[in-house]
Structures are given as structure tokens and as C-alpha cells.
Amino acid sequence: MPPVEWVAVALALAYLGLAIRQNPWCWAFAVVSAAMYALIFARAGLVMQAALQLFFVGMALYGWRTWRGGRAAPPARVTRWPLLRHATAIAVVVFIATVNGALLPDGDAAARWVPYADAAIAWGSVLATWLVARKLIENWWYWVVIDLAATVLYGSQGLHATAGLYLLYAALAVRGYFAWREDERHVAVG
């Protein structure tokens, strides 16, 4: 495993730890980690994962601004979406990922699932990242599913440190949900 992958893993863990604590500095770690992962995934042939990292850089800048607030808006608070909005968002992601997966090169015959998994993880991550930036609590459940799928995909591509990271991410996402839920309760009571 190249040392750059281990550095990216460490930065990504720092991002997630700070995100769980709702610390806006998480977004700085996200920028650097995502930039490194763009190169790592491009080298591994995961086109959508590499492109996703560029999206993460942009969303990190948006998340920084949203979480900190500004002159025109207060800092974001933890909120929720109604079930119908989730169902609609998931249906859109499934449709886009299916079309996108069909358009990606499929490599060898034994791994025809890879482009579809690559696309589904990428588009699901786009949605989940936007939910994080907007501080919607349900983002954490999206991440559990996405991270478990990513663990399988990255492991199949020989990115074992990254696969381990995403398995840990899935467990930390459960922790993130409960941490944000506790904060949501305190805000509701206060």
C-alpha cells in the first residue's frame, strides 16, 4: 500500500471525527483528504470515485460556509427530512446510478458489477454529502449503507487500507447519528 493512501486515511478519519462533533474544521481535513483520494482512485481505475472526490472538495467549501454561518445566515442546525423526500431522493440516485453505470467501461467479465457499484456509491455519496453540509441527521444512515458498499468495492480493487477505513466509517456513522440526535434533542428542549 502506498504511503499516500495511509495519509489520506488519517486525514479522512480526522474529518469524520470532527464532523461527528459538528466542528466546522472537519471541512479543512475533507479538502485535503479528498484531493489525495482523487489521485488514488484515478490510479485504481475508479472513475466515478475519483470524480466524486472533486465534488467533495467543492462540498467541503460549501459545508464550511454553511456550518459557520455568516452575515446573512446563522450557523446550520441539525434538522430532518420527511420520508417522502428521502424516497424521492433515493429513487433519483438509483436511476442516475443505473444510467451512469451502464455508460462506464465494464473492465473484465467477472467484474461487470464494478461500474454500477462505482456509480451508485458516487451518486449516493453526492446526496449524503449534501445532507451532511445541510446538517440533516439522516445523512448518517445513508453513510452506513454507502460505506459498507464502498468497503466491498475498494477491497475488490486492492485498496485494502481504504476498504478498512470505510468499514470503520460505517461504524462511526452510527455513532455520528446518535451524537447528532442528542444535539437535536438539546436544541429542541432549549
VOGU-3710 file (C-alpha; in Angstrom, 3 decimals, decimal comma):
1> mppvewvava> 0,000/0,000/0,000  1,391/3,384/-0,937  2,081/5,772/1,961  -0,180/8,385/0,346  -3,160/6,079/0,929  -2,350/5,897/4,659  -2,066/9,699/4,893  -5,413/10,069/3,101  -6,949/7,553/5,521  -5,651/9,514/8,545
11> lalaylglai> -6,990/12,809/7,183  -10,342/11,224/6,347  -10,635/9,881/9,895  -9,850/13,335/11,273  -12,619/14,744/9,046  -15,176/12,247/10,304  -14,222/12,645/13,963  -14,629/16,407/13,702  -17,874/16,066/11,691  -19,382/13,893/14,420
21> rqnpwcwafa> -18,573/16,693/16,870  -20,052/19,237/14,426  -16,736/21,075/14,310  -16,506/23,191/11,117  -12,776/22,418/10,864  -13,793/18,978/9,613  -14,180/20,558/6,198  -10,473/21,536/6,002  -9,480/17,907/6,520  -12,079/16,898/3,935
31> vvsaamyali> -10,491/19,125/1,282  -7,005/17,669/1,677  -8,168/14,067/2,030  -10,478/14,325/-0,987  -7,728/15,819/-3,149  -5,435/12,930/-2,254  -8,158/10,359/-2,864  -8,898/11,840/-6,294  -5,411/10,716/-7,326  -5,613/7,366/-5,531
41> faraglvmqa> -8,937/6,420/-7,141  -7,872/7,639/-10,588  -4,830/5,349/-10,379  -7,091/2,450/-9,300  -9,384/2,965/-12,319  -12,409/4,017/-10,260  -13,523/6,877/-12,472  -16,623/7,904/-10,532  -14,842/7,706/-7,179  -12,095/9,998/-8,491
51> alqlffvgma> -14,675/12,463/-9,822  -16,582/12,233/-6,548  -13,527/13,452/-4,668  -13,538/16,667/-6,702  -17,189/17,116/-5,735  -16,180/16,542/-2,092  -13,691/19,405/-2,311  -16,450/21,761/-3,506  -18,905/20,499/-0,898  -16,300/20,944/1,820
61> lygwrtwrgg> -16,088/24,621/0,950  -19,902/24,833/0,965  -20,098/22,885/4,247  -17,558/25,209/5,882  -19,650/28,235/4,936  -22,972/26,641/5,922  -21,800/25,308/9,268  -20,146/28,562/10,278  -22,967/30,822/9,146  -22,282/34,346/8,086
71> raapparvtr> -23,703/37,810/7,859  -26,829/36,684/6,053  -27,467/33,380/7,847  -26,897/31,820/11,270  -24,917/28,559/11,566  -26,857/25,497/10,403  -28,707/23,375/12,982  -29,474/19,659/12,875  -32,769/19,069/11,029  -34,741/16,222/9,396
81> wpllrhatai> -36,422/15,443/6,083  -39,877/13,858/5,647  -39,938/10,229/4,431  -41,344/11,125/1,005  -38,385/13,419/0,301  -35,993/10,572/1,157  -37,876/8,142/-1,092  -37,746/10,618/-3,966  -34,032/11,327/-3,455  -33,201/7,600/-3,332
91> avvvfiatvn> -35,219/6,914/-6,495  -33,354/9,679/-8,333  -29,983/8,334/-7,157  -30,859/4,767/-8,258  -31,963/5,984/-11,688  -28,886/8,166/-12,271  -26,514/5,477/-10,965  -28,064/2,837/-13,238  -27,705/5,012/-16,328  -24,213/6,141/-15,297
101> gallpdgdaa> -23,092/2,576/-14,536  -24,211/1,428/-17,981  -22,094/4,160/-19,580  -18,875/3,339/-17,703  -16,361/0,829/-19,099  -17,024/-2,557/-17,516  -13,500/-3,984/-17,367  -13,389/-7,765/-17,235  -16,418/-10,022/-17,489  -16,097/-11,223/-13,888
111> arwvpyadaa> -16,425/-7,684/-12,525  -19,334/-6,250/-14,514  -20,834/-5,072/-11,229  -17,917/-2,669/-10,593  -19,119/0,231/-12,813  -22,606/0,055/-11,278  -21,224/-0,061/-7,745  -18,816/2,768/-8,610  -21,697/4,906/-9,923  -24,136/4,033/-7,110
121> iawgsvlatw> -21,583/4,806/-4,404  -20,604/8,051/-6,124  -24,153/9,361/-6,634  -25,288/8,155/-3,198  -22,297/9,975/-1,733  -23,253/13,158/-3,580  -26,650/13,066/-1,892  -25,289/12,085/1,525  -22,591/14,780/1,402  -25,186/17,410/0,602
131> lvarklienw> -27,232/16,140/3,567  -24,175/16,487/5,838  -23,494/20,020/4,611  -27,136/20,925/5,317  -26,932/19,134/8,708  -29,759/16,684/8,038  -29,485/13,959/10,657  -30,469/11,157/8,275  -27,179/11,593/6,401  -25,635/9,122/8,825
141> wywvvidlaa> -27,916/6,241/7,779  -27,135/6,921/4,124  -23,450/6,743/5,016  -23,814/3,367/6,752  -25,158/1,804/3,544  -22,761/3,667/1,233  -19,714/2,923/3,396  -20,469/-0,794/3,569  -20,873/-0,941/-0,222  -17,666/1,058/-0,656
151> tvlygsqglh> -15,815/-1,378/1,612  -16,590/-4,191/-0,807  -15,761/-2,130/-3,912  -12,448/-0,779/-2,624  -11,375/-4,181/-1,313  -12,086/-5,691/-4,737  -9,754/-3,105/-6,288  -6,871/-3,817/-3,899  -7,351/-0,647/-1,820  -7,298/-2,523/1,468
161> ataglyllya> -6,456/0,385/3,791  -9,262/2,392/2,219  -11,643/-0,580/2,479  -10,793/-0,785/6,182  -11,371/2,955/6,509  -14,846/2,660/5,016  -15,732/-0,252/7,274  -14,727/1,931/10,213  -16,680/4,804/8,636  -19,844/2,672/8,707
171> alavrgyfaw> -19,448/2,073/12,446  -18,616/5,732/13,079  -21,665/6,801/11,071  -23,858/5,014/13,620  -22,007/6,938/16,344  -22,493/10,161/14,373  -26,233/9,629/14,187  -26,586/9,230/17,939  -24,311/12,209/18,646  -26,332/14,451/16,323
181> rederhvavg> -29,620/13,094/17,686  -28,531/14,053/21,195  -27,662/17,549/19,966  -31,016/17,770/18,172  -32,810/16,900/21,426  -30,909/19,546/23,391  -31,790/22,212/20,820  -35,479/21,158/20,863  -35,577/21,330/24,654  -33,560/24,567/24,905
//
